[in-house]
C-alpha cells in the first residue's frame, strides 16, 4: 500500500515559514492581507471571483442561504461525500437524490431531468468526482438555466481540472472548493466560494463574519485565519507543478489500466483520484464506499450509484516533491 502524502512541496517550507513570521510580527492573525492574497490568487487561477472560508461547509452554507433554499427541494447526487447533503439539510432544504453515470461517476442528466419534472427543485448540486469535470456539465448547466434552477458546483475534488480552458465552478451560479488535508492542494482546513455574481460575493464576505458591521446578513464565524491563508498562497503558486506531476504519472498508469475513467476531448483532470473499474491489490480504496441515499435511508432506486459503489477502485497517485 502506497503511503498517503499531503500535496505539499517541501521546497516551499522556507517561504511558508517566512510568511508565517511576517504574520506573527504583524499581530494581525485574522481578517488581514493574506486572506485577500489567497482570494486574489484563486481568482486569477480560475478567472472567477473568490471568497475564502474556514471550511468547504461554511462556503457551501453561504451559497445555500443566499439562494434561500429553506423549505425547498434541492437535488443532490447520491455518489458524493456526506458533506453535500448534510450542509443542504443544515440550510433547511429538503434533499432528494439523483443517480450518477457509470462513465464519470457524476450526476446523470437523464435522471436529473426526471427528478426535476417530478420534484420541482430550487437548486441542484453538481459534484465533480475524482478530479475531473462531470462529463455532462455543459448540458446540465444549460438545462438548469432554462428551468430557472440554481446550479451549485461541488468542486472539492476539482483543483487543477479544466475543460477547454474552463475551470470547475465556472458553469454554475456558484462553486465551492475544499482545502482539506487530503485534497490535491491543502491548507489543512479551508474552503473557497467562487461565483461571477457580485451580490453573492458581497453576501459571502458578510456571511463568514457574523454579517458585521450592520448584521443585515445573519452569518456566523466562517473566517479563514491568516496562517491558513498563507499556506493557500504558497499552494496555489505550486498547483501547476503538482498537476503536471499527476498528469505524467496518470499517463504511465493509463498503459496499465485500460478499464478506467476515460476523459472526453479537451478535458484535463487534476487527478485527485485515479479511478479504475477492475479490483486491484494496491488500491487506496473507493472514492466513496456507501452512497448517501443509503446512509440517510432514502427509499429511492439509483442503480448506477449502487453499481459504482461496488465496482470502482483508486490507484495511488500522490504528489511527491522531486528527488523525494
PAKE-515797 format. One line per field, with one value per residue: residue in one letter; chain; x, y, z of N, C-alpha, C in turn. Coordinates in steps of 0.02 Angstrom, whole numbers. Each point is the difference from the previous one (the first is absolute). Layout:
REM PAKE-515797
res: [A, ...]
chain: [A, ...]
n.u: [X, ...]
n.v: [Y, ...]
n.w: [Z, ...]
ca.u: [X, ...]
ca.v: [Y, ...]
ca.w: [Z, ...]
c.u: [X, ...]
c.v: [Y, ...]
c.w: [Z, ...]
END
This chain:
REM PAKE-515797
res: [X, X, X, X, X, X, X, X, X, X, X, X, X, X, X, X, X, X, X, X, X, X, X, X, X, X, X, X, X, X, X, X, X, X, X, X, X, X, X, X, X, X, X, X, X, X, X, X, X, X, X, X, X, X, X, X, X, X, X, X, X, X, X, X, X, X, X, X, X, X, X, X, X, X, X, X, X, X, X, X, X, X, X, X, X, X, X, X, X, X, X, X, X, X, X, X, X, X, X, X, X, X, X, X, X, X, X, X, X, X, X, X, X, X, X, X, X, X, X, X, X, X, X, X, X, X, X, X, X, X, X, X, X, X, X, X, X, X, X, X, X, X, X, X, X, X, X, X, X, X, X, X, X, X, X, X, X, X, X, X, X, X, X, X, X, X, X, X, X, X, X, X, X, X, X, X, X, X, X, X, X, X, X, X, X, X, X, X, X, X, X, X, X, X, X, X, X, X, X, X, X, X, X, X, X, X, X, X, X, X, X, X, X, X, X, X, X, X, X, X, X, X, X, X, X, X, X, X, X, X, X, X, X, X, X, X, X, X, X, X, X, X, X, X, X, X, X, X, X, X, X, X, X, X, X, X, X, X, X, X, X, X, X, X, X, X, X, X, X, X, X, X, X, X, X, X, X, X, X, X, X, X, X, X, X, X, X, X, X, X, X, X, X, X, X, X, X, X, X, X, X, X, X, X, X, X, X, X, X, X, X, X, X, X, X, X, X, X, X, X, X, X, X, X]
chain: [A, A, A, A, A, A, A, A, A, A, A, A, A, A, A, A, A, A, A, A, A, A, A, A, A, A, A, A, A, A, A, A, A, A, A, A, A, A, A, A, A, A, A, A, A, A, A, A, A, A, A, A, A, A, A, A, A, A, A, A, A, A, A, A, A, A, A, A, A, A, A, A, A, A, A, A, A, A, A, A, A, A, A, A, A, A, A, A, A, A, A, A, A, A, A, A, A, A, A, A, A, A, A, A, A, A, A, A, A, A, A, A, A, A, A, A, A, A, A, A, A, A, A, A, A, A, A, A, A, A, A, A, A, A, A, A, A, A, A, A, A, A, A, A, A, A, A, A, A, A, A, A, A, A, A, A, A, A, A, A, A, A, A, A, A, A, A, A, A, A, A, A, A, A, A, A, A, A, A, A, A, A, A, A, A, A, A, A, A, A, A, A, A, A, A, A, A, A, A, A, A, A, A, A, A, A, A, A, A, A, A, A, A, A, A, A, A, A, A, A, A, A, A, A, A, A, A, A, A, A, A, A, A, A, A, A, A, A, A, A, A, A, A, A, A, A, A, A, A, A, A, A, A, A, A, A, A, A, A, A, A, A, A, A, A, A, A, A, A, A, A, A, A, A, A, A, A, A, A, A, A, A, A, A, A, A, A, A, A, A, A, A, A, A, A, A, A, A, A, A, A, A, A, A, A, A, A, A, A, A, A, A, A, A, A, A, A, A, A, A, A, A, A, A]
n.u: [42, -11, 48, -55, 4, 4, -39, 53, 25, 45, 11, -66, 30, 60, -30, -31, 56, 27, -51, 7, 65, -16, -41, 45, 46, -46, -5, -8, -29, -47, -44, 53, 58, 18, -54, 9, 62, -25, -48, 46, 40, -51, -14, 64, 5, -59, 24, -10, -37, 42, -33, 50, -5, -19, -51, -2, -18, 44, 42, -12, 3, 52, 19, -11, 27, 49, -3, -4, 36, -4, -19, 55, -12, 52, 16, 20, 57, -17, 33, 3, 41, -11, 55, -8, -28, 49, 42, -29, 1, 63, -1, -29, 38, -41, 41, 4, 9, 54, -11, 53, 51, 3, -2, -34, -47, -19, -33, -54, 9, -1, 32, 44, -7, 3, 52, 24, -22, 27, 57, 8, 64, 25, 36, 57, 25, 52, 16, 58, -4, 47, -18, -49, -15, -59, -6, -56, 54, 21, -21, 28, 53, -1, -10, 44, 38, -15, 10, 48, 42, 13, 58, 13, 63, 3, 49, -20, -13, -22, 44, 13, -64, -5, -43, 41, 41, -57, 4, 5, -65, 20, -31, 5, -49, 27, 63, 14, 59, 34, 30, -44, 26, -52, -19, -8, -27, 35, -44, -13, -29, -59, -31, -26, -38, -19, -7, -36, -40, 3, -66, 17, 46, -39, -51, 41, 27, -63, -22, 62, -27, -50, 11, 58, -10, -40, 27, -2, 59, -40, 63, 52, 41, 13, 34, 43, 42, 40, 11, -64, -18, 51, -24, -61, 32, 36, -54, -34, 55, -3, -65, 23, 50, -45, -36, 56, 19, -62, 5, 64, -17, -53, 43, 41, -45, -11, 66, -12, -43, -15, -22, 1, -4, -35, 43, -49, -6, 60, -12, 17, 21, -19, -33, -52, -33, 31, -56, -2, -21, 63, -16, 37, 59, 37, -61, -16, -38, -61, -27, -57, -1, -33, -48, -7, -34, 51, 48, -35, 4, 18, -63, 56, -20, 63, -17, 13, -30, -47, -3, 5, -42, -21, 11, 27, 63, 41, 37, 51, -11, 41, -2, 59, 31, 19, 28, -66]
n.v: [-60, 45, 28, 23, 48, 50, 31, -2, 47, -44, 15, -3, -45, 17, 1, -58, -22, 26, -26, -57, 8, 15, -53, -39, 28, -12, -54, -18, -42, 45, -7, -29, 22, -51, 11, 64, -10, -43, 43, 47, -41, -17, 65, 14, -50, 15, 63, -11, 52, 6, -36, 12, -64, -11, -13, -58, -27, 42, -13, -65, 7, 41, -43, -52, 34, 19, -61, 7, -53, 35, -61, -1, -29, -35, -8, -61, -9, -63, -4, 17, 43, -23, 36, -24, -58, -12, 34, -37, -54, 17, 11, -55, -26, -23, -48, -2, -66, 10, -41, -40, 17, -57, 37, 48, -41, 43, 54, -38, 26, -63, -22, 48, -7, -65, 10, 40, -40, -47, 31, 31, -17, 30, -54, -5, -52, 25, -63, 31, -62, -8, 64, -32, 36, 6, -57, 4, 30, 5, -62, -18, 39, -21, -62, 9, 31, -46, -37, 46, -51, 14, 9, -46, 18, -64, 43, -35, -36, 59, 5, 47, -16, -16, 35, -7, -4, -31, 34, -49, 7, -5, -59, -7, 9, -55, 2, -59, 25, -56, 17, -49, -32, -35, 62, 11, 58, 10, 25, -65, 59, 8, 53, -2, 55, -24, 61, 6, -19, 64, -10, -58, 29, 52, -39, -36, 58, 20, -52, 1, 60, -42, 14, 3, 67, 1, -61, 29, -29, -51, 18, -40, -30, 17, 43, 14, -34, 50, -42, -16, 64, 7, -55, 29, 54, -34, -32, 56, 30, -51, 17, 43, 4, 5, 40, 33, -4, 17, 48, 10, -3, 38, 34, -10, 21, 45, -13, 6, 52, -45, -34, 63, 53, 11, 48, 44, 13, 25, -56, 37, -57, 22, -57, 26, -36, -59, 1, -63, -42, -16, -51, 37, -30, 41, -8, 64, -47, 18, 35, -37, -28, 47, -10, 65, -22, -42, 44, 41, -62, 26, -12, 5, -17, -13, -36, 55, 36, -47, 1, 65, -1, -48, 45, 37, 14, 22, 18, -14, 65, -9, 64, 1, 33, 31, -59, -1]
n.w: [0, -48, 36, 32, -45, 43, -44, 39, -39, 21, -64, 12, 38, -23, -60, 15, 27, -55, -35, 33, -7, -63, 1, 30, -39, -46, 41, -63, 40, -7, -50, -26, -21, 39, 35, -8, 20, 46, 18, -1, 33, 39, 6, 4, 44, 26, 1, 66, 17, 52, 46, 43, 19, 62, -41, -34, 58, 27, -50, 7, 65, -11, -47, 40, 49, -41, -23, 66, 13, 56, 21, -39, -59, 21, -63, 17, -33, 0, -57, 63, 27, 61, -7, -61, 15, 44, -38, -48, 37, 15, -65, 23, -49, -45, 18, -66, -8, -39, -50, -6, -39, -33, -56, 33, 24, -48, 18, -1, -60, -21, 55, -10, -65, 13, 41, -47, -49, 38, 16, -58, -6, 54, 16, -32, 32, -31, 14, -3, -20, 46, -13, -33, -53, 30, -33, 36, 23, -62, -11, 57, -12, -63, 21, 49, -44, -45, 54, 1, -4, 63, -30, 47, -9, 17, 11, 52, -56, -21, 48, -43, 10, -64, -35, -51, 52, 11, 57, 43, 4, -63, 8, 65, 44, 26, 19, 29, 17, 10, 57, 11, 51, -22, -8, -66, 19, 54, 43, 1, 9, -29, -24, -61, 4, -59, -26, -55, 50, -16, -5, -28, -37, -6, -15, -39, -18, -3, -35, -24, 11, 15, -63, 33, 10, -54, -12, -60, -11, 11, -3, -5, 43, -63, 39, -47, 39, 18, 50, 2, -4, 43, 30, -3, 19, 44, 22, -5, 23, 43, -3, -45, 44, 49, -38, -18, 64, 18, -46, 16, 65, -13, -39, 51, 46, -48, -4, 66, -5, -47, 53, -22, 41, -56, -5, -7, -64, 13, 35, 52, 27, 61, -16, 31, -45, -4, -37, 22, -47, 12, 40, 40, 7, -36, 22, -7, -29, 21, -49, -8, 60, 32, -46, -9, -53, 2, 8, -39, -25, -58, -7, -35, -62, 13, -54, -35, 47, 6, -67, -4, 52, -39, -49, 47, -19, 47, -52, 40, 12, 51, 12, -30, 48, -56, -12, 19]
ca.u: [-42, 37, -16, -29, 40, -32, 28, 39, 69, 45, 40, -37, 2, 31, -42, -58, 21, 12, -65, -27, 36, -28, -66, 10, 25, -53, -51, -65, -2, -61, -27, 58, 18, 14, -64, -12, 50, -22, -59, 23, 36, -49, -38, 42, 4, -61, -34, -65, 7, 6, -6, 29, -36, 37, -15, -46, -68, -18, -11, -61, -57, -11, -33, -68, -39, -10, -51, -63, -25, -36, -67, -7, 35, 66, 21, 70, 20, 13, 71, 39, 14, -59, -1, -44, -69, -6, -1, -63, -49, 13, -29, -73, -31, -16, 46, -21, 60, 0, 48, 60, 19, 55, 62, 38, -21, -30, -72, -31, -46, -64, -37, -12, -60, -57, -12, -22, -71, -38, 9, 2, 49, 26, 71, 31, 72, 39, 63, 54, 30, 64, 49, -20, -63, -55, -2, -60, -5, -27, -71, -34, -3, -49, -66, -18, -14, -64, -53, 4, 23, 67, 48, 56, 52, 44, 66, 46, 51, 13, 58, 40, -41, -26, -28, 10, 24, -50, 11, -57, -31, -14, -63, -58, -10, 54, 38, 30, 61, 24, 72, 11, 67, 10, -13, 58, 38, -32, 20, -19, -71, -13, -43, -4, -59, 14, -62, 3, -53, 29, -41, 17, 66, -10, -36, 45, 48, -36, -24, 54, 23, -58, -35, 25, -18, -71, -35, -57, 7, 5, 53, 36, 72, 30, 60, 64, 54, 54, 50, -28, 0, 69, 11, -36, 38, 56, -25, -28, 58, 30, -49, 17, 51, -32, -42, 45, 24, -54, -13, 52, -11, -61, 15, 32, -51, -46, 24, -11, -69, -45, -69, 6, -35, 32, -20, -19, 48, 8, -6, 59, -17, 50, 17, -7, -2, 6, -55, -4, -60, 20, 29, 73, 28, 30, -50, -9, -70, -50, -13, -50, -23, -72, -37, -34, -71, -4, 18, -56, -58, -51, -25, 0, 40, 55, 40, 69, 35, 14, 51, 64, 24, 31, 39, 55, 56, 45, 72, 38, 25, 18, 56, 63, 49, 54, 59, -20]
ca.v: [60, 62, 44, 64, 59, 64, 31, 60, -5, 16, 59, 60, 8, 63, 57, 0, 23, 72, 32, -6, 48, 65, 5, 5, 67, 49, -6, -3, -72, -14, 58, 39, 3, -65, -27, 32, -25, -66, 9, 28, -54, -49, 35, -2, -70, -24, 54, 8, 31, -52, 21, -53, -21, -46, -68, -9, 4, 70, 31, -30, 25, 68, -1, -26, 52, 55, -19, -9, -67, -26, -28, -17, -61, 5, -66, -14, -69, -42, -17, 58, -2, 18, 73, 33, 1, 24, 73, 21, -8, 52, 62, -4, -26, -71, -32, -58, -25, -13, -51, 22, -39, -47, 19, 52, -3, 65, 9, -23, 48, -34, -6, 68, 26, -35, 24, 70, -1, -28, 31, 73, 25, 69, -2, -65, -9, -37, -17, -25, -56, -31, 44, 21, 34, -44, -2, 32, 66, 51, -13, 11, 72, 27, -22, 36, 69, 1, -14, 47, -37, 18, -54, 5, -48, -24, -5, -22, -44, 22, 44, -14, -26, 48, -28, 52, 59, 24, -34, -20, 57, 52, -13, 9, 64, 2, -61, -2, -41, -20, -6, -50, -28, -51, 28, 7, 47, 2, 47, -36, 12, 61, -5, 59, 8, 36, 19, 62, 44, 49, 2, -57, 15, 46, -37, -50, 34, 17, -61, -34, 42, 20, 55, 65, 31, 15, -63, -12, -71, -39, -49, -25, 4, -47, 33, -36, 35, 22, -53, -47, 34, 1, -66, 2, 40, -42, -58, 20, 11, -64, -45, -24, -52, -60, -28, -30, -64, -50, -15, -46, -64, -29, -25, -66, -46, -15, -58, -59, -8, 20, 5, 57, 60, 28, 70, 25, 43, 68, 3, -13, -17, 13, -66, -12, -73, -35, -47, -57, -41, -69, -3, -4, -12, 60, 53, 44, -7, 30, 71, -6, -69, -4, 57, 41, -17, -59, 24, 38, -45, 22, -56, 21, -46, 33, -59, 16, 17, -62, -37, 35, -12, -67, -18, 44, 2, 56, -14, 55, 52, 55, 44, -4, 51, -29, -27, -37]
ca.w: [0, -3, 57, -18, 12, -14, -60, 16, -24, 56, -18, 18, 72, 22, -18, 44, 66, -5, 1, 68, 41, -17, 32, 73, 14, -14, 52, -32, -15, -37, -36, -22, -71, -31, -24, -65, -48, -21, -43, -65, -36, -25, -53, -60, -22, -32, -34, 32, 66, 51, 70, 42, 60, 43, -20, -56, 24, 10, -66, -29, 38, -22, -65, 9, 34, -48, -49, 38, -14, 58, -13, -71, -20, -32, -26, 15, -17, 58, -2, 23, 72, 38, 11, -48, 25, 69, 3, -30, 53, 50, -27, 6, -61, -5, -48, -39, -33, -72, -20, -35, -59, 15, -34, 35, 70, 16, -8, -62, -29, -12, 62, 23, -34, 28, 68, -4, -18, 55, 66, -7, 48, -4, -15, -16, 11, -49, 34, -43, 37, -16, -29, -67, -8, -19, -73, -26, 33, -45, -11, 64, 11, -48, 23, 61, -18, -34, 48, 56, 59, 22, -6, 45, -17, 53, -33, 53, -29, -69, -8, -60, -55, -49, -63, -50, 34, 48, 65, 41, 33, -50, -35, 43, 33, 49, 10, 66, 4, 66, 9, 53, -2, -53, -66, -44, 41, 65, 52, 61, -3, -38, -59, -42, -41, -62, -34, -40, 25, 47, 61, 41, 28, 55, 52, 30, 44, 61, 32, 35, 55, 39, -32, 24, 64, 9, 17, -44, -15, 62, -7, 59, -10, -48, -24, -8, 34, -43, -6, -50, -64, -26, -32, -63, -48, -23, -35, -65, -44, -16, -30, -68, 5, 27, -54, -51, 28, -3, -70, -23, 31, -28, -67, 9, 24, -54, -37, 42, 20, -54, 23, 46, -22, -60, -4, -66, -34, 26, 73, 41, 69, 51, 27, 72, 1, -64, 12, -46, 10, 17, 67, -1, 67, 29, -4, 58, 19, -44, 12, 53, 8, 10, -28, 50, 8, 45, 67, 26, -3, -49, -40, -70, -41, -36, -18, -18, 62, 35, -39, 9, 68, 4, -59, -17, 47, -13, -3, 33, -46, 45, -20, 37, -18, -40, 35, 60]
c.u: [44, -22, -27, 49, -41, 35, 34, 72, 47, 44, -34, 2, 31, -42, -61, 18, 14, -66, -32, 35, -26, -68, 8, 22, -54, -52, -70, -9, -64, -25, 55, 15, 12, -64, -16, 50, -19, -60, 20, 35, -50, -44, 40, 5, -62, -37, -72, 11, -8, -3, 22, -42, 44, -13, -43, -71, -23, -15, -64, -62, -16, -38, -73, -45, -15, -57, -66, -34, -41, -72, -13, 40, 67, 20, 75, 17, 13, 73, 41, 17, -61, -4, -51, -73, -6, -2, -64, -57, 8, -29, -76, -36, -18, 43, -33, 59, -12, 55, 61, 7, 58, 66, 42, -17, -36, -74, -25, -51, -69, -41, -15, -64, -63, -18, -23, -74, -44, 0, 6, 50, 17, 73, 23, 73, 30, 69, 50, 41, 70, 52, -17, -67, -54, -12, -60, -10, -33, -75, -41, -8, -52, -71, -23, -16, -69, -59, 0, 20, 72, 46, 61, 50, 41, 66, 53, 57, 35, 58, 40, -40, -21, -27, 0, 17, -46, 6, -65, -25, -22, -67, -61, -7, 53, 36, 34, 59, 16, 76, 17, 66, 13, -2, 64, 47, -40, 25, -15, -75, -10, -44, 0, -65, 19, -66, 11, -53, 28, -41, 14, 70, -7, -34, 47, 50, -33, -18, 55, 22, -58, -41, 23, 13, -75, -42, -65, -2, 10, 50, 30, 75, 24, 63, 59, 54, 55, 53, -21, 2, 70, 18, -34, 36, 57, -24, -29, 56, 30, -46, 18, 52, -31, -43, 43, 26, -54, -18, 50, -9, -62, 12, 34, -51, -49, 20, -13, -74, -47, -72, -4, -49, 39, -28, -21, 55, 1, -4, 67, -25, 56, 22, 5, -3, 13, -45, 0, -61, 15, 32, 75, 24, 25, -47, 1, -73, -46, 0, -51, -24, -76, -34, -39, -72, -9, 18, -59, -67, -57, -20, -8, 46, 51, 49, 72, 42, 18, 54, 69, 30, 37, 49, 53, 52, 47, 73, 37, 28, 18, 60, 60, 45, 56, 62, -18, 15]
c.v: [62, 46, 66, 57, 62, 33, 66, -11, 24, 60, 65, 15, 66, 62, 5, 25, 75, 38, -3, 48, 71, 11, 9, 71, 53, 4, 7, -71, -22, 65, 46, -7, -68, -35, 29, -25, -69, 5, 26, -54, -50, 30, -2, -70, -21, 52, 8, 34, -52, 30, -58, -11, -48, -73, 0, 11, 72, 35, -26, 27, 72, 2, -23, 52, 58, -16, -21, -68, -30, -19, -14, -64, 18, -70, -8, -70, -39, -20, 63, -10, 26, 75, 34, -2, 28, 76, 27, -8, 54, 67, -1, -25, -74, -31, -59, -21, -19, -51, 31, -39, -46, 23, 50, 4, 64, 2, -20, 51, -32, -4, 69, 28, -32, 27, 73, 3, -23, 44, 76, 32, 73, 1, -72, 3, -41, -11, -28, -51, -17, 45, 23, 38, -52, 4, 36, 71, 52, -9, 12, 74, 33, -17, 40, 73, 6, -9, 49, -32, 21, -61, 15, -55, -16, -16, -26, -43, 32, 50, -20, -25, 57, -37, 56, 67, 28, -41, -21, 60, 54, -10, 19, 71, 11, -67, 3, -49, -17, -3, -45, -37, -49, 29, 11, 54, 11, 58, -30, 1, 63, -13, 66, -2, 40, 14, 63, 50, 47, 3, -58, 9, 45, -36, -48, 32, 20, -63, -33, 37, 30, 57, 69, 48, 9, -60, -9, -73, -38, -56, -21, 9, -56, 31, -48, 40, 18, -54, -52, 32, 2, -67, -1, 39, -42, -59, 17, 12, -67, -46, -23, -56, -66, -33, -31, -67, -53, -18, -51, -69, -34, -29, -69, -52, -20, -62, -65, -16, 23, 12, 54, 54, 30, 69, 19, 45, 69, 6, -17, -16, 21, -63, 0, -75, -25, -61, -54, -42, -74, 1, -10, -9, 63, 60, 42, -2, 30, 76, 6, -72, -5, 60, 37, -19, -61, 21, 35, -38, 29, -60, 22, -47, 40, -54, 14, 17, -62, -41, 31, -16, -66, -17, 51, -3, 56, -21, 58, 49, 62, 39, -12, 57, -33, -15, -33, -75]
c.w: [0, 56, -25, 15, -16, -59, 15, -21, 55, -15, 20, 76, 23, -16, 45, 69, 0, 3, 69, 48, -12, 34, 75, 18, -9, 55, -28, -27, -35, -32, -25, -74, -32, -23, -69, -52, -26, -46, -69, -41, -29, -54, -65, -29, -40, -41, 24, 68, 56, 70, 44, 63, 40, -19, -63, 23, 10, -66, -32, 35, -19, -66, 7, 35, -47, -48, 32, -16, 58, -20, -74, -14, -33, -22, 7, -24, 64, 3, 14, 73, 37, 14, -46, 23, 70, 4, -29, 50, 54, -23, -1, -61, 8, -55, -33, -44, -73, -15, -34, -65, 19, -29, 40, 75, 22, -20, -70, -25, -11, 64, 29, -31, 28, 70, 1, -16, 59, 62, -2, 50, -9, -22, -13, 18, -57, 31, -50, 39, -25, -32, -70, 3, -18, -75, -29, 29, -45, -9, 64, 13, -46, 22, 61, -15, -32, 47, 59, 65, 17, -7, 44, -17, 63, -32, 48, -27, -60, -8, -62, -59, -46, -61, -50, 34, 53, 64, 33, 40, -48, -35, 42, 26, 54, 0, 68, 0, 73, -1, 59, -13, -57, -70, -40, 24, 64, 42, 69, 6, -42, -60, -38, -39, -62, -35, -40, 23, 53, 64, 46, 32, 62, 59, 36, 47, 66, 39, 42, 63, 39, -31, 20, -59, 12, 22, -39, -22, 65, -8, 66, -13, -45, -30, -7, 36, -50, -10, -53, -69, -31, -32, -68, -54, -30, -41, -69, -50, -23, -39, -71, 1, 24, -54, -54, 24, -7, -71, -26, 30, -28, -70, 3, 23, -55, -39, 39, 12, -56, 22, 55, -23, -58, -13, -71, -30, 32, 75, 33, 70, 46, 35, 76, 13, -70, 6, -54, 19, 8, 69, -4, 72, 33, -7, 63, 23, -51, 10, 57, 3, 3, -30, 54, 10, 45, 71, 32, -6, -42, -43, -72, -38, -41, -22, -19, 62, 39, -36, 11, 68, 6, -54, -19, 56, -20, 4, 34, -51, 41, -26, 45, -21, -42, 43, 66, -10]
END
